[in-house]
Amino acid sequence: MTGKSSSEELGEFLRARRAAVTPQELGIQPSYGDRRRVPGLRREELAELAGLSTTYYTRLERGESHQVSDAILDALARALRLSPDERAHLHRLARALPPVRGTGHEDRVRGPIRDLVDNSASAAVLVGRRTDILAGNPLGYALWGLTGDEIAAVGTPQPPNQARRVFLDPRSRALFADWGRQAEDLVSYLRLATAERPDDLALHQLVSELAAGSDDFARLWRAHPVRDCLHTVRRYQHPVVGALELNEEILRLPDDPGQRLIISAAQAGTRSADRLALLGSLATG
């Protein structure tokens, strides 16, 4: 999973996105009728939609072209119906942009942030750029099902890692009622993170470890989803309090690049709110 050039990553991304779009979705007549042997668009179909020669587009997919204009990238993005995150990812891969500048202490938790987490009435967990769990409050730990050993490891050089927990710990499949969506969210984020930080060896080693240890991760990684983490409604089947439907908000910390504060709360007056309150009392009691 590591060691690939930006041009090779660009080719993989284009192939994955081309396979995910069908001629019918774009309102065009499929070539080769019912005898198609590839999912999604053929190379020549995408090239025609983007106003490119098939030869030139094929060179892009093979990682053989290193000078791609903004106009060509925008044409491909329109033809593939890329989202804003996917479009930005396409430009980053094509331009081989320098890594996102860090501060040198991305995994350190500032005192005011720790106070904010500790004093939150909602479930709160602070996650780093490699999905390491950097801090949390008792309700956050209880919601995510952290063990005593995992909580004790928070703040050490070997903190619990949420991506490992989701893909390599069977308990996560029972905890997350929408495990498949949670899994794709993590892979989509890691695709963005590895493109932004190609020099982060530990991050790329994490990806390789997950791909080797989880067939689901490897399958999702090959599909090349790209999407930043956004607010969502997350469903749990918690082993202590049962079914929960929670609003999940993600707050990025501009002074601490890569850190995200994940807040989970229930709508007032719902059964989920009652169950989350019960979980909180058990976690602090």
LORO-178267 format. One record per residue: x, y, z of N, C-alpha, C in turn. Coordinates in steps of 0.05 Angstrom, whole numbers, padded with zeros to 5 digits, always signed. Each point is the difference from the previous one (the first is absolute). Layout:
XYZXYZXYZ
...
//
This chain:
+00016-00024+00000-00016+00024+00000+00017+00025+00000
+00026-00003+00004+00017+00024+00001+00020-00002-00024
+00014+00023-00004+00021+00000-00020-00009+00007-00028
-00026+00006-00004-00009+00006-00027+00003+00030-00005
+00006+00006-00026+00003+00028-00007-00027+00013-00002
+00000+00027+00000-00025+00014-00003-00013-00006-00026
+00015-00004-00021-00011-00006-00026-00014-00028+00000
+00012-00019+00014-00013-00026+00003-00026+00002+00016
+00001+00015+00021-00024+00004+00016-00022+00014-00016
+00008+00019-00017-00020+00013-00017-00013-00020-00019
+00017-00018-00012-00012-00020-00017-00019-00019+00014
+00007-00008+00024-00018-00017+00016-00026+00014+00006
+00002+00025+00007-00024+00016+00007-00018+00002-00024
+00011+00006-00024-00016+00003-00024-00013-00027-00007
+00014-00022+00002-00012-00026-00006-00023-00006+00018
+00004+00006+00026-00021-00006+00020-00025+00016-00005
+00004+00026-00006-00023+00017-00005-00014-00007-00026
+00016-00007-00020-00012-00008-00026-00017-00025+00003
+00009-00019+00017-00015-00024+00004-00025+00005+00015
-00002+00022+00015-00023+00005+00017-00022+00015-00014
+00004+00008-00025-00020+00016-00015-00008-00016-00025
-00026-00003-00004-00010-00015-00023-00009+00019-00022
+00000-00009-00025-00009+00017-00022-00029+00009+00005
-00016-00017+00011-00028+00007+00005-00003+00024+00019
+00017+00001+00020+00000+00023+00019+00006+00026-00014
+00016-00001-00021+00008+00024-00014-00018+00005-00025
-00019-00017-00004-00018+00004-00023+00012-00004-00027
+00020-00018-00002+00012-00005-00026-00005-00029-00008
+00001-00005-00026-00005-00027-00010+00025-00017+00004
-00002-00022+00015+00024-00016+00005+00011-00011-00026
+00027+00000-00002+00012-00013-00023+00002-00030+00005
+00001-00015-00020+00002-00029+00001-00025-00013+00010
-00022+00015+00003-00026-00012+00007+00001-00016+00025
-00010-00025-00002-00001-00017+00024+00026-00017+00004
+00020+00004-00017+00024-00016+00001+00022+00014+00016
-00007+00018+00018+00020+00014+00015+00012-00019+00021
+00027+00002+00002+00014-00017+00019+00012+00016+00023
-00006+00026+00001+00011+00016+00022-00023+00015+00014
+00002+00003+00027-00020+00016+00014+00004+00030-00007
-00022+00014+00001+00003+00029-00004+00006+00008-00029
+00014+00022-00002+00006+00011-00027+00025-00013-00011
+00001-00003-00027+00024-00008-00014+00018+00025-00002
+00026-00005-00005+00019+00022-00002-00008+00019-00022
-00008-00011-00023-00007+00017-00023-00025+00017+00006
-00019-00011+00015-00024+00015+00007+00007+00024+00018
+00017-00005+00020+00007+00022+00018+00017+00021-00015
+00018-00010-00017+00016+00019-00015-00017+00018-00017
-00020-00011-00013-00017+00016-00017-00016+00020+00016
-00010-00009+00023-00015+00019+00017+00017+00023+00009
+00026-00005+00005+00017+00020+00010+00014+00016-00022
-00005-00008-00025+00012+00014-00022+00030-00006-00004
+00007-00025+00007+00028-00008-00002+00003-00023-00020
+00024-00004-00010+00005-00024-00016+00002-00024+00018
-00008-00024-00010+00001-00024+00016+00029-00006+00007
+00019+00006-00018+00028-00005+00005+00010+00016+00023
-00007+00026+00000+00010+00017+00022-00013-00009+00027
-00026-00006+00000-00012-00008+00025+00012-00026+00010
+00006-00018-00018+00012-00026+00008+00027+00005+00013
+00015+00019-00010+00026+00007+00013-00004+00011+00028
-00022+00015+00004-00006+00010+00027-00005-00024+00019
-00016-00019-00008-00006-00023+00017+00025-00017+00005
+00018+00000-00018+00024-00016+00003+00022+00015+00016
-00006+00025+00008+00020+00015+00014+00023+00010-00017
-00005+00003-00026+00022+00007-00018+00000+00030-00007
-00020+00015+00009-00001+00029-00006+00004+00016+00025
+00019+00019+00000+00006+00015+00024-00006+00029-00003
-00011+00009-00022-00007+00028-00004-00030+00001-00009
-00017+00004+00020-00029+00000-00006-00011+00028+00007
-00013+00012-00020-00010+00027+00005-00025+00000+00018
-00006+00023+00012-00024+00003+00016-00025-00005-00017
+00001+00008-00026-00023-00003-00017-00006-00030-00004
+00020-00016-00003-00004-00029-00004-00010-00012+00025
+00011+00007+00023-00009-00011+00025-00029+00008+00006
-00007+00025-00006-00028+00008+00004-00019-00015-00019
+00009-00005-00025-00017-00015-00019-00004-00028+00010
+00021-00013+00011-00003-00027+00011-00018+00000+00024
+00003+00020+00017-00017+00002+00024-00030+00003-00008
-00005+00016-00020-00028+00003-00009-00011-00026-00012
+00016-00013-00016-00009-00024-00013-00005-00023+00020
+00017-00001+00021-00003-00020+00020-00019+00007+00023
-00010+00025-00002-00019+00010+00021+00013-00001+00028
+00024+00009+00002+00014-00001+00025-00011+00020+00020
+00001-00008+00026-00008+00018+00021+00022+00021+00004
-00006+00021+00015+00022+00020+00006+00024-00013+00013
-00003-00019+00018+00023-00013+00013+00015-00016-00021
-00015-00015-00017+00013-00016-00021+00015+00018-00020
-00012+00022-00007+00013+00019-00019+00026+00011+00012
+00000+00007+00025+00024+00010+00013+00021-00022+00001
-00008-00024+00005+00018-00023+00001+00013-00004-00027
-00017+00001-00021+00010-00003-00027+00022+00021-00006
-00004+00025+00006+00019+00021-00004+00026-00005+00016
-00003-00009+00025+00023-00005+00017+00017-00022-00012
-00012-00022-00009+00016-00022-00011+00013+00009-00026
-00014+00015-00017+00011+00008-00025+00023+00020+00003
-00001+00016+00021+00020+00021+00004+00023-00009+00017
-00003-00023+00014+00020-00009+00018+00008+00022+00020
-00021+00012+00012+00004+00023+00017+00016-00008+00025
+00015+00019+00011+00016-00006+00024-00019-00008+00023
+00011-00015+00019-00016-00009+00023-00012+00023+00015
-00023-00005+00012-00012+00020+00018+00019+00006+00022
+00005+00025+00005+00020+00008+00020-00012-00005+00028
+00016-00014+00016-00008-00006+00028+00014+00019+00019
-00007-00003+00025+00012+00017+00021+00022-00014+00015
+00003-00026-00005+00020-00016+00015-00011-00011+00026
-00024+00007+00007-00012-00011+00025-00030-00006-00004
-00005-00013-00024-00028-00005-00007-00015-00018+00019
+00015-00017+00014-00013-00019+00018+00000+00008+00029
+00009+00024+00006-00001+00011+00027-00027+00013+00004
-00011-00004+00024-00026+00011+00006+00004+00025+00018
-00008+00023-00010+00003+00024+00016-00019+00000+00024
+00009+00012+00022-00015+00000+00025-00029+00010-00004
-00004+00023-00014-00028+00010-00003-00018-00020-00016
+00012-00015-00018-00015-00020-00015-00007-00023+00018
+00019-00008+00017-00006-00022+00018-00022+00009+00020
+00000+00025+00009-00021+00009+00018-00027+00000-00015
+00000+00008-00025-00024+00001-00015-00012-00028-00003
+00017-00020-00005-00009-00028-00002-00011-00009+00027
+00016+00005+00021-00008-00011+00026-00027+00012+00010
-00005+00025-00007-00024+00014+00010-00024-00002-00019
+00003-00014-00022-00022-00002-00018-00022-00018+00011
-00025+00009-00003-00023-00015+00010-00007-00023-00020
+00011+00003-00025-00005-00021-00020+00023-00019+00000
-00003-00022-00015+00022-00018-00004+00021+00014-00018
+00025+00001+00009+00021+00014-00014+00025-00017-00002
+00011-00002-00024+00025-00014-00005+00017+00016-00019
+00025+00004+00007+00019+00015-00017+00017-00020-00016
+00000+00003-00026+00014-00019-00018+00022+00015-00015
+00023-00013-00003+00022+00012-00015+00000-00006-00029
+00020+00009-00015+00001-00002-00029+00002-00029-00009
+00010-00017+00017+00003-00029-00007-00023-00016+00012
-00021+00013+00010-00023-00012+00013+00007-00011+00028
+00023+00009+00011+00006-00007+00028-00020+00015+00018
-00008-00013+00022-00017+00012+00020+00018+00015+00019
-00002+00026+00000+00018+00017+00016-00011+00008+00027
-00027+00002+00002-00013+00007+00025-00029-00006-00003
-00014+00001+00023-00029-00005+00000-00010+00004+00028
-00027+00002+00002-00012+00000+00026-00012-00027+00006
-00008-00006+00025-00010-00027+00006-00023-00009-00018
-00018+00019-00006-00023-00008-00017+00010-00007-00029
+00019+00016-00010+00011-00007-00026+00013-00027-00001
+00016-00006+00020+00013-00026+00001-00021-00022+00002
-00020+00004+00017-00021-00020+00004-00015-00005-00026
-00007+00022-00014-00015-00002-00025+00016-00016-00020
+00026+00005-00003+00016-00014-00020+00010-00028+00010
-00007-00006+00025+00006-00027+00010+00029-00005+00006
+00015+00021+00008+00028-00004+00006+00003-00017+00026
+00019-00018+00000+00005-00016+00023+00017+00016+00020
+00003-00011+00024+00017+00014+00020+00028+00003-00009
+00011-00021-00014+00027+00001-00010+00003+00022-00022
-00021+00002-00017+00002+00020-00021-00001+00028+00012
-00017+00004+00020-00002+00027+00012+00027+00007+00014
+00012-00020+00012+00026+00005+00013+00022+00007-00020
-00004-00009-00025+00021+00005-00021-00003+00027-00013
-00023+00013+00005-00004+00027-00012+00021+00019+00012
+00014+00015-00017+00020+00018+00010+00028-00012+00001
+00002-00026-00007+00026-00013+00000+00010-00001-00029
+00025-00009-00005+00010-00002-00027-00014-00021-00017
-00016-00017+00013-00015-00021-00015-00030+00003+00007
-00013+00021-00009-00028+00004+00007-00018-00018-00016
-00025-00005+00009-00019-00016-00016-00005+00015-00026
-00004-00015-00021-00004+00011-00027-00028-00008-00010
-00016+00020-00007-00027-00006-00008-00003-00016-00026
+00018+00005-00019-00001-00016-00024+00007-00029+00005
+00020-00005+00017+00006-00028+00007-00024-00013+00015
-00013+00015+00018-00022-00010+00015-00023-00008-00019
-00006+00017-00019-00023-00005-00018+00006-00024-00018
+00024-00002-00011+00005-00021-00020+00012-00026+00012
+00013+00002+00023+00014-00024+00010-00012-00011+00026
-00019+00015+00012-00012-00010+00025-00029-00008-00007
-00007-00025+00002-00027-00010-00007-00022+00014+00016
+00006+00010+00024-00020+00013+00016-00012+00025-00014
+00015+00013-00017-00010+00024-00013-00023-00006-00018
+00000-00024-00012-00023-00006-00018-00026-00002+00015
+00002-00009+00024-00024-00001+00017-00008+00028+00011
+00020+00016+00005-00005+00026+00012-00013+00020-00019
+00011+00001-00025-00010+00019-00020-00022-00014-00016
-00024+00009+00003-00022-00011-00015+00003+00004-00030
+00014+00022-00007+00006+00006-00028+00030-00003-00005
+00010-00024+00007+00029-00004-00001+00011+00005-00028
-00014-00008-00021+00010+00004-00027+00005+00030-00006
-00019+00016+00009+00004+00029-00005+00023+00011+00017
+00002-00008+00025+00022+00008+00016+00027-00008-00012
+00001-00024-00011+00024-00010-00013+00007+00017-00024
-00019+00006-00017+00005+00016-00024+00008+00028+00007
-00012+00011+00021+00008+00027+00009+00030+00001+00007
+00009-00020+00015+00028-00001+00008+00018-00003-00024
-00006-00018-00018+00016-00003-00024+00001+00025-00017
-00023+00013-00002-00001+00025-00016+00018+00021+00013
-00001+00002+00026+00018+00019+00014+00029-00007-00004
+00007-00025+00003+00028-00009-00002+00011+00005-00028
-00018-00002-00020+00009+00006-00028+00008+00030-00001
-00016+00017+00011+00007+00028+00000+00025+00005+00016
+00002-00012+00023+00023+00005+00018+00026-00009-00012
+00000-00023-00013+00025-00010-00012+00009+00017-00024
-00020+00011-00014+00007+00018-00023+00012+00026+00010
-00012+00010+00022+00010+00025+00011+00027-00003+00014
+00006-00024+00010+00024-00004+00015+00015-00024-00011
+00010+00002-00024+00015-00023-00012+00026-00007+00015
+00009+00018+00016+00025-00005+00015-00004-00011+00028
-00025-00005+00007-00007-00010+00027+00002-00031-00001
+00024-00010+00007+00005-00029-00002-00019-00016+00018
-00004+00010+00024-00018-00015+00019-00028-00002-00011
-00010+00021-00013-00027-00001-00012-00001-00021-00022
+00020+00000-00017+00000-00020-00022+00003-00029+00011
+00016-00003+00021+00002-00026+00013-00026-00009+00011
-00016+00018+00011-00026-00007+00010-00018-00010-00022
+00001+00013-00023-00016-00009-00023+00008-00028-00008
+00026-00005-00002+00010-00026-00008-00009-00022+00020
+00002+00007+00026-00009-00019+00021-00029-00007-00003
-00017+00021-00004-00028-00005-00002-00007-00016-00025
+00014+00005-00022-00005-00015-00025+00007-00029+00003
+00022-00005+00014+00009-00027+00004-00019-00015+00020
-00011+00014+00019-00015-00013+00021-00030-00001-00004
-00010+00015-00020-00029+00002-00004-00006-00001-00030
-00014-00020-00008-00009-00002-00028-00019+00023-00007
-00017+00008+00020-00018+00022-00005+00015+00026-00005
+00021+00005+00016+00015+00024-00005+00013+00000-00027
+00012-00023-00007+00014-00002-00026-00020+00005-00023
-00024-00011+00002-00020+00004-00021-00008+00029-00002
-00005+00012+00023-00008+00029-00001+00022+00017-00010
+00025-00006+00008+00023+00016-00008+00003-00001-00031
-00004-00024-00011+00002-00002-00030-00021+00016-00014
-00023+00004+00013-00022+00016-00012+00007+00030+00000
+00020+00008+00015+00010+00027+00001-00021+00021+00007
-00016-00005+00021-00019+00021+00009+00015+00024+00011
-00009+00024-00005+00013+00024+00011-00022+00018+00011
+00000+00004+00026-00020+00017+00012+00010+00009+00028
-00002+00025+00005+00008+00009+00027-00021-00007+00020
+00008-00002+00025-00019-00007+00021-00019+00024+00005
-00026-00005-00001-00020+00020+00003-00020-00008+00022
-00017+00019+00007-00021-00006+00020-00018-00021-00011
-00011-00017+00017-00017-00022-00009-00018-00009+00023
-00017-00018-00006-00016-00014+00021+00012-00028+00001
+00009-00007+00024+00014-00026+00004-00017-00018+00017
-00004-00024-00008-00016-00020+00014+00018-00020+00014
-00007-00006+00025+00015-00019+00016-00019-00022+00009
+00011-00024+00005-00013-00021+00015+00017-00006+00024
-00003+00017+00020+00019+00000+00023-00005-00024+00018
+00021-00014+00008-00004-00024+00017-00011+00006+00028
+00001+00025+00009-00009+00006+00027-00028+00012-00001
-00006+00019-00018-00025+00015+00001-00018-00005-00025
+00010-00015-00019-00016-00007-00023+00002+00020-00023
-00021+00002-00016+00001+00016-00025+00002+00030+00006
+00017+00013-00015+00004+00029+00003+00001+00012-00028
-00013+00023-00003+00002+00016-00025+00009+00028+00008
+00025+00006-00007+00013+00025+00010+00008+00018-00022
-00001+00026+00005+00010+00020-00018+00030+00002+00005
+00016-00003-00021+00029+00001+00003+00011+00025-00014
+00013+00017+00015+00012+00025-00010+00030-00002+00002
+00014+00010-00021+00029-00002+00000+00011+00029-00001
+00016+00006+00020+00012+00027+00002+00030-00002-00005
+00009+00014-00020+00029+00000-00005+00014+00023+00015
+00024-00005+00009+00015+00019+00016+00021+00013-00018
-00005+00025-00008+00019+00013-00018+00028+00003+00011
+00003+00003+00026+00027+00002+00012+00014-00027+00003
-00015-00022-00005+00011-00026+00003-00007-00017-00024
+00013+00004-00023-00007-00012-00025-00003-00031+00002
-00021-00010-00010-00005-00029+00000-00016-00009+00024
-00003+00016+00021-00016-00009+00023-00029+00007-00005
-00017-00019+00008-00029+00004-00003-00014-00008+00026
-00017+00018+00009-00016-00006+00024-00027-00010-00009
-00006-00025+00007-00025-00013-00008-00020+00000+00023
-00022+00014-00004-00020+00004+00020-00025-00016-00008
-00010-00016+00018-00024-00016-00005-00022+00007+00021
-00023+00006-00010-00022+00008+00018-00027-00010-00012
-00019-00004+00018-00026-00009-00009-00020+00023+00000
-00020-00002-00017-00021+00020+00000-00016-00001+00026
-00005+00023+00012-00013+00001+00026-00028-00014-00002
-00007-00014+00021-00026-00012+00002-00003-00027-00014
+00022-00010-00011-00002-00026-00014+00010-00022+00018
-00006-00024-00009+00009-00024+00015+00031-00001+00000
+00011+00009-00022+00030+00000-00001+00011+00019+00021
-00013+00023+00004+00009+00019+00021-00001-00013+00027
-00021-00014+00006-00002-00014+00026+00022-00021+00003
+00004-00015-00021+00020-00021+00002+00029+00011+00001
+00004+00022-00014+00027+00013+00002+00005+00011+00028
-00021+00011+00012+00003+00010+00027+00006-00022+00019
-00013-00023-00004+00005-00023+00017+00029-00009-00003
+00009-00001-00025+00028-00008-00005+00019+00019+00014
-00006+00026-00001+00017+00019+00013+00001-00004+00030
-00023-00005+00012+00000-00005+00029+00016-00025+00008
-00002-00020-00017+00015-00025+00005+00030+00005-00003
+00007+00016-00020+00028+00005-00006+00014+00016+00021
-00015+00018+00014+00012+00017+00020-00006-00010+00028
-00016-00020+00002-00007-00010+00027+00020-00019+00011
//
